[in-house]
Amino acid sequence: MSDQVSITCGRRDERNRRRVVAKFGEQSHVDRFDVDQQFSRSNWRDAVISKLGLEDDAHEFLDGEVQRVAAAQDESGGDIWQPTIVSLEEIQPLETDWLWEHYLPAGAISVLEGDPGLGKTQALLDMAARLSRGDSMPPHSAPNDTYSRRGSLILNAEDDPARTLRPRLEAAGADISRITLFREMAGFDGEETRPVSLPGDLPYIKSMIEANDIGLVIIDPWVAYLDSSLSMNSDADVRRCLGQVATTAEETGAAFVLLRHLNKKSGLNAMYRGGGSIGITGAARAVFIVGQDPTDADGRILAPVKCNLAPEPPSLRFHIESVETTSRVCWGDACEVSAAEILQTDRPGGGGKFAQAEDIISDALAHGPRGSNEVMQECEEAGISESTYHRARKSLGVKSKKIDFGGQWMLSLPTTMNGESF
């Protein structure tokens, strides 16, 4: 059986990894790893045998074959990439799978945006709780175990897991054994750690999804996990990153939800109010905004901004209720309040352009250093003059540091997220 498996290898990338495709009949397994490393080949063999349904004795064949094919690729020096042309007549239409029908598509990116403190994270924790116990999504109700119980993967850079995340999940009725938190990467010695970085760490996320039957991936806020060499305001950088995120979502079938704050450019169409490049909105199949209910100061509304895969669903009301020392989401009925109406109730910036500049700079640097040109561009797009920008920088005590000879200046607030000086 194993000798019927075909393997192809791509060229090495900058991290010595190759794209390796193993095919057996109609089934295929795609991975990217360093074929020179024994432990990487071992993990790959286990995954191939499991996915393609091979016998355990296929280990030796797979190990030898992947090394042989990789060596042949190096010797040939030829380009393995060839154009693939497919007639649309050969492509069979597929229906969209939904994690939450008409709201969150499975196997795709969605975005949830809004000002801080309005319940974005809590709304998604409620969805993770419902998924963990097989319950329906709002505003419908159904007994537990109506649907398959599935897991959620949470990348959260802002909330304390012990004081905030777990208590809120338990208050929402979550089966917390199905909730996985991913915050950092550890070195081989177990002593050094580094933050999770996208898109570089997507292979690990993919492995977690497949190992834990993950249906929902929450990245909160997404900018905290963007590789530091990429700019959230660069359309090319954002599309380069989110294109790979979208591929991971499609390959695993998980729904990826990116959380982001609104920018300070009041008066714009809702499509342009999310922080960062418009490429973020472009990469998402669905975008929603959370805002204050215009008719209820304590109420919240989840409203659609963009829906590519279904007719636009109705907005939903919800509020946050206290539960002992924590809180949970209570969903209300559907309503006709639009994203545009929510934005009309935005809290005013106050204090004129100077205060607005301080807000923009503080938001831009909240999750770590950013390029000076990038931060200035955000202020310029909001109609803030260069002199006002520099006065606001000085007022906030912003630090600047050149990252290397000939490189750009990086800005940071007086302290970083972990309290250390920049």
C-alpha positions in Angstrom: 0.0 0.0 0.0 2.7 2.5 1.0 4.5 2.1 -2.4 1.3 3.7 -4.0 2.0 6.9 -2.1 3.5 9.7 -4.3 5.6 12.5 -2.7 6.6 15.8 -4.1 9.0 18.3 -2.5 9.5 22.0 -3.1 12.6 24.1 -2.8 14.0 25.1 0.6 12.8 28.4 2.0 14.7 30.8 4.2 14.1 28.6 7.2 15.3 25.4 5.3 11.7 24.2 5.1 10.1 22.6 2.1 6.5 22.2 1.0 5.9 18.5 0.9 2.8 16.9 -0.6 1.9 13.2 0.0 -0.9 11.7 -2.2 -2.6 8.4 -1.9 -5.6 7.9 -4.3 -7.9 10.9 -3.8 -6.4 11.8 -0.4 -3.5 14.2 0.1 -1.5 15.7 3.0 0.3 19.0 2.6 2.9 20.2 5.1 5.9 22.5 5.3 8.9 21.3 7.3 12.7 20.8 7.3 13.2 17.3 5.8 16.8 17.2 7.1 15.5 17.1 10.7 14.7 13.7 12.0 12.0 14.8 14.5 10.3 16.9 11.8 10.2 13.9 9.5 8.8 11.8 12.3 5.9 14.2 13.0 5.2 14.4 9.3 5.2 10.6 8.9 2.7 10.2 11.8 0.4 12.8 10.2 0.6 11.2 6.8 -0.1 7.7 8.1 -3.1 9.0 10.1 -4.6 11.2 7.4 -4.1 8.8 4.4 -5.0 5.7 6.4 -1.7 3.8 5.9 -0.3 1.0 7.9 2.2 1.7 10.7 4.9 -0.1 8.7 4.9 2.8 6.2 7.2 4.8 8.4 10.4 3.5 6.8 9.2 3.9 3.3 7.9 7.5 3.9 11.2 8.5 5.6 13.3 7.2 2.8 11.1 8.5 0.0 10.8 12.1 1.3 14.6 12.3 1.6 15.1 10.8 -1.9 12.7 13.2 -3.5 14.2 16.2 -1.7 17.7 15.2 -2.8 16.6 14.8 -6.4 15.0 18.2 -6.3 18.3 19.7 -5.1 20.3 17.9 -7.8 18.0 18.9 -10.6 18.0 22.5 -9.8 14.9 22.8 -11.9 11.9 24.8 -11.2 9.2 22.5 -9.7 6.6 25.2 -10.2 4.6 24.8 -13.4 1.4 26.7 -14.3 -1.8 24.9 -13.5 -4.7 25.8 -15.8 -8.2 24.5 -14.9 -11.3 25.0 -16.9 -14.2 26.3 -14.7 -16.3 23.5 -16.2 -14.2 21.1 -14.1 -14.9 22.9 -10.9 -17.8 21.7 -8.9 -19.7 24.4 -6.9 -19.6 24.0 -3.1 -22.0 25.2 -0.5 -20.5 27.3 2.4 -20.1 25.5 5.7 -21.0 27.7 8.7 -19.9 27.7 12.3 -22.7 30.2 12.9 -25.1 30.2 10.0 -25.0 33.4 8.0 -22.6 35.0 10.6 -19.3 33.0 10.9 -18.3 30.9 7.9 -16.2 27.8 8.6 -12.9 27.6 6.8 -12.6 31.3 6.4 -11.5 34.6 8.1 -14.0 36.9 9.8 -13.3 40.1 11.6 -15.0 41.5 14.7 -14.3 45.2 15.4 -15.3 47.9 17.8 -14.0 50.2 20.5 -12.4 48.7 23.7 -14.7 47.7 26.5 -17.9 47.0 24.6 -17.9 43.2 24.8 -16.2 41.9 21.6 -14.0 39.4 23.4 -16.9 38.4 25.7 -19.2 37.8 22.8 -16.7 35.4 21.2 -16.1 33.6 24.5 -19.8 33.0 24.6 -19.6 31.4 21.1 -16.7 29.3 22.2 -18.7 28.1 25.2 -21.7 27.2 23.0 -19.4 25.3 20.6 -17.9 23.4 23.5 -21.2 22.1 24.7 -22.9 21.5 21.3 -25.4 24.3 21.7 -26.8 26.5 19.0 -25.5 30.0 18.3 -27.7 33.1 19.1 -30.4 34.1 18.8 -31.7 30.5 18.5 -32.0 28.1 21.3 -31.6 24.3 21.4 -30.7 21.7 23.9 -27.1 21.0 24.7 -25.5 18.3 22.5 -27.8 19.2 19.6 -24.6 19.7 17.6 -21.2 18.2 17.7 -19.1 19.4 20.7 -15.9 21.1 19.4 -13.0 23.0 20.7 -11.8 26.6 20.4 -8.2 27.9 20.2 -7.7 31.4 21.8 -4.8 33.7 21.1 -5.4 36.5 23.6 -2.7 39.1 24.4 -4.7 41.4 26.8 -6.8 39.4 29.3 -5.5 37.5 32.3 -6.3 33.8 31.8 -6.9 33.1 35.5 -8.8 36.2 36.4 -10.7 36.9 33.2 -10.7 34.3 30.5 -11.5 31.1 32.5 -14.1 32.8 34.9 -15.9 34.3 31.9 -15.9 31.0 30.0 -17.2 29.1 33.0 -19.9 31.7 33.6 -20.9 31.1 29.9 -21.2 27.4 30.6 -18.1 26.3 28.7 -16.6 22.8 28.8 -13.2 24.3 29.5 -11.5 21.0 28.6 -12.3 21.9 25.0 -10.7 25.4 25.2 -7.0 25.8 24.3 -5.0 29.0 25.0 -1.9 29.7 22.9 0.1 32.8 24.0 3.8 32.1 23.4 6.4 29.9 22.0 9.0 28.2 24.2 12.7 27.5 23.3 14.1 24.0 23.3 15.6 24.6 26.7 12.2 25.6 28.1 13.6 28.8 29.6 13.3 31.3 26.8 10.0 32.3 25.3 8.8 34.5 22.5 5.4 35.8 21.4 3.4 34.0 18.8 4.0 35.5 15.4 1.8 35.4 12.2 2.2 34.1 9.6 5.3 32.2 10.8 3.7 30.1 13.5 0.7 29.1 11.4 2.0 25.5 11.1 1.8 25.1 14.9 -1.7 26.5 14.9 -2.7 24.1 12.1 -1.4 21.2 14.2 -3.3 22.3 17.3 -6.5 22.6 15.2 -6.2 19.1 13.8 -5.1 17.6 17.2 -7.9 19.1 19.2 -10.9 19.2 16.8 -10.9 23.1 16.8 -13.8 24.7 15.2 -13.1 28.3 16.2 -9.8 30.3 16.3 -9.9 33.6 18.1 -7.0 36.1 17.6 -7.4 38.9 20.0 -6.3 41.5 19.0 -4.9 40.3 15.8 -2.3 43.2 15.5 -0.6 41.8 18.6 0.4 38.7 16.7 1.4 40.2 13.4 5.1 39.6 12.7 7.0 42.7 13.8 8.6 43.0 10.3 5.2 43.5 8.8 3.0 46.7 9.0 -0.7 46.5 9.8 -1.1 49.6 7.6 0.6 48.1 4.6 -1.8 46.5 2.2 0.9 44.2 0.8 2.1 43.1 4.3 -1.5 42.4 5.5 -2.4 40.4 2.4 0.8 38.5 2.6 0.0 37.5 6.1 -3.8 37.0 5.9 -3.5 35.1 2.6 -1.6 32.4 4.6 -4.1 32.6 7.4 -6.9 32.1 4.9 -5.2 29.0 3.5 -4.8 27.5 7.0 -8.5 28.2 7.6 -9.5 26.6 4.4 -7.3 23.5 4.9 -8.6 22.9 8.5 -12.2 24.0 8.1 -11.8 26.2 11.2 -13.5 29.6 11.5 -10.8 32.3 12.2 -12.0 35.5 13.9 -9.7 38.5 14.1 -10.5 41.2 16.7 -9.4 44.8 16.1 -10.2 48.2 17.4 -11.7 51.0 15.4 -9.5 53.8 14.1 -10.1 57.4 15.1 -11.4 58.6 11.7 -14.9 59.4 12.6 -17.4 60.1 9.8 -16.1 57.3 7.4 -18.1 54.5 6.0 -18.2 51.5 8.4 -16.1 49.5 5.8 -13.1 51.9 6.5 -13.4 52.3 10.3 -11.4 49.2 11.3 -7.8 49.9 12.4 -5.1 49.2 9.8 -5.1 48.4 6.1 -8.3 47.9 4.2 -6.6 44.7 3.1 -7.8 43.2 6.5 -11.4 43.8 5.4 -10.7 42.5 2.0 -9.3 39.2 3.3 -12.3 38.6 5.5 -15.4 36.9 4.2 -17.5 38.5 7.0 -16.9 41.6 9.1 -19.0 42.7 12.1 -18.9 45.6 14.4 -19.9 45.8 18.1 -21.2 49.1 19.4 -23.5 50.7 21.9 -27.2 50.4 21.4 -28.5 53.9 20.4 -31.6 53.2 22.3 -30.0 51.7 25.5 -26.9 53.0 27.1 -26.2 49.6 28.7 -27.1 47.6 25.6 -24.8 46.4 22.8 -25.4 45.5 19.2 -23.6 43.2 16.9 -24.1 44.6 13.3 -22.8 43.3 9.9 -20.4 45.4 7.9 -19.6 42.9 5.2 -20.9 39.4 4.3 -19.5 37.8 1.1 -21.0 34.3 1.5 -24.6 34.9 2.4 -27.3 37.5 2.5 -26.6 40.1 5.2 -27.9 38.7 8.5 -29.8 40.9 10.9 -28.1 42.8 13.7 -28.4 41.3 17.2 -28.8 42.9 20.6 -26.9 41.7 23.7 -25.9 43.0 27.1 -23.4 42.0 29.7 -24.7 40.7 33.0 -22.8 40.2 36.3 -22.3 36.7 37.6 -20.7 36.8 41.1 -17.2 38.1 40.5 -17.3 37.9 36.7 -19.8 38.4 33.9 -21.4 36.8 30.8 -23.2 37.7 27.6 -27.0 37.6 27.3 -28.3 37.7 23.7 -31.4 39.6 22.8 -33.5 39.8 19.7 -32.7 40.7 16.1 -33.0 44.4 15.2 -32.5 46.7 12.3 -29.8 49.0 13.8 -27.1 49.2 11.2 -23.3 49.6 11.6 -23.6 53.2 10.3 -26.1 54.0 13.1 -23.8 52.4 15.7 -20.9 54.6 14.5 -23.0 57.7 14.9 -23.1 57.0 18.6 -19.3 56.8 18.8 -17.8 58.4 21.8 -16.4 61.8 20.6 -12.6 62.1 20.8 -12.8 65.5 22.5 -10.0 68.0 22.9 -9.6 68.7 19.2 -6.8 67.4 16.9 -4.2 67.3 19.7 -6.2 64.8 21.8 -7.1 62.9 18.7 -3.4 62.6 17.8 -2.7 61.3 21.3 -5.4 58.7 20.9 -4.1 57.5 17.6 -0.5 57.3 18.8 -1.5 55.5 22.0 -3.6 52.9 20.0 -0.8 52.4 17.5 1.8 51.7 20.1 -0.4 49.8 22.6 1.0 46.4 21.6 4.6 47.2 21.0 7.0 49.3 18.9 5.9 50.5 15.4 7.7 52.3 12.6 7.7 56.1 12.9 6.5 56.6 9.3 3.6 54.2 9.9 2.4 56.0 13.0 2.7 59.4 11.3 0.8 58.2 8.3 -2.1 57.2 10.6 -2.2 60.7 12.0 -1.9 62.3 8.5 -4.9 60.2 7.3 -6.9 61.6 10.2 -6.1 65.2 9.1 -3.6 65.8 11.8 -0.7 68.2 11.0 2.9 67.1 11.5 3.5 69.7 14.2 0.5 68.4 16.2 1.7 64.9 15.7 5.1 65.7 17.2 3.6 67.7 20.1 1.4 64.7 20.9 4.4 62.3 20.7 6.3 64.5 23.2 3.3 64.8 25.5 3.0 61.0 25.6 6.7 60.5 26.3 7.1 58.4 23.2 10.5 56.8 22.9 12.3 56.3 19.5 15.1 53.9 18.6 16.8 53.1 15.3 16.7 49.3 14.8 19.9 49.1 12.7 22.2 51.2 10.5 20.2 52.6 7.7 17.0 51.2 9.2 13.8 53.0 10.2 13.1 54.6 13.6 10.9 52.5 15.9 8.5 54.2 18.3 7.2 52.9 21.6 5.4 54.1 24.7 7.5 54.7 27.8 6.9 51.1 28.8 6.1 48.0 26.8 3.3 45.5 27.5 5.5 43.6 30.0 6.6 46.7 31.8 10.1 46.8 30.5 11.7 49.9 29.1 12.1 50.0 25.3 
